[in-house]
Amino acid sequence: MKHIRIALAAAALLATAAVLPAAAFDCTPVQIGIAGEAFQLFPNETDVIGLRLNLVASRNDTVSGIDAGIVSLGADIQALRVNLYNGSDYRFCGVEAGLINRDAALAGLAVALFNTVSGDVSGMQIGAFNNANFMTGMQIGIFNHANSLRGIQIGLINLIEDGPLSFFPVLNMAF
């Protein structure tokens, strides 16, 4: 009986949080996205601090917490993020897993079939294809590429454009 009361209280709290007007607070603890900006509970300007479920897709400028579903889009995301596609226009901080991770900057761990970061990476990329502009940390994959690297690449093909050794199979590093 005690478990049922706790479950009912949690459901009521979630339902209440989902229907509160987000504009009054400029943030919400729960966001549910069905098909992008047009079909999600709150507009993309609303910060999500808590849980964002991307039933198909959703976009919020700022997300902190847990982000899960199919397509995740945003600008500044600090989260545990598990989606088929993860994209951030400004930066991602945390741990992300998916088929494709595309970020402007990364601080943390990215695990996917394809990882690409157009800016700075401080952390680790694990995937079949890893790409970073300025990499500080480690890349593990079949194909690893960095314009500049302070760290280690482990993979079949390792490229560092501005490194002492621009190509080396299996293990490449620059410090």
Order of alpha helices (4+ residues) and beta strands (2+ residues): alpha-beta-beta-beta-beta-beta
